[in-house]
Amino acid sequence: MPPWGPTNRRRLIQGLRSLGFEGPHPGGRHMIMQRGDVTVALPNPHRGDIGFGLLATVLRQAGVSREEWEQL
């Protein structure tokens, strides 16, 4: 995975899949990915990259540390 920083939605999904998440599945306003009892809401597609803050929020919901993300 890329170093900690802005990334695009496709890379985020690939990274979460490599961590054992399934999806994305429809979940109302946002697509979701699941691993066991953990459900993560994905940001909606947009033109730019997913920034630091939003990436940190998604990974916190997923229970993924920065170090774990960078080692993918």
N, C-alpha and C positions, 0 to 999 in steps of 0.2 A: 504494500500500500504506500501511497505517497507519504512523505513526512507530514507531521502535524501542520495543518494549514488548510486553506481553501481547497475544495474538491468538487467535482461535479456529481450529480445525482446518480449517474450510472456507476461510478466508482464506489460511492457509498453503498449502493445495493450489492455490488460484487463483494465488498469487504464484509458486510453483514452476513452474506451467504457463506463466506469462507469461515465465519465464526459460528455457523450452525443455524442461522436464522432461515426461515422459509418464507417465501413470498416474493414480491409484494402481492397483497390481497386487498380488495376493496374494503374500506373501513369507514365509510361516511364521507367526511370532508377530505380526508387524507388516506393515502394507501398505507397499509400497515405490514409489518413483518413480525413473525413470531418465532420464539424458541422456548419451548416448554410453556411456563406461565408468564414469560416476559413478552410484552407487546410493545412495539416501537412504532410511532407514527412518523412517516417519511414526509419530508418537505415536498410540496407540490413542485412540478417542473417549472422552471423559469429560465430566463436567458443566461444569467450569470452563474458563477460557482456558489456553492454553499460555503459561507464564511466561517470564521473561527467560532463565533458564539453559537450559531445554529448547529454546527458540527459537534461542539461540546455538549449541547443539550441533548441531541439525538444519542450520542454515545453514553451519556449519563443515564438516559432512559433504558438503554440496552445493557447497562452494567459492564461496559467495556472501558478499560483504562486507556489513557493516552499511550502508554508503553505497549500495551497489547495491540492497539490499532497500528502503531508504527512498525511492529514486527511482522505484520501480515505480508 
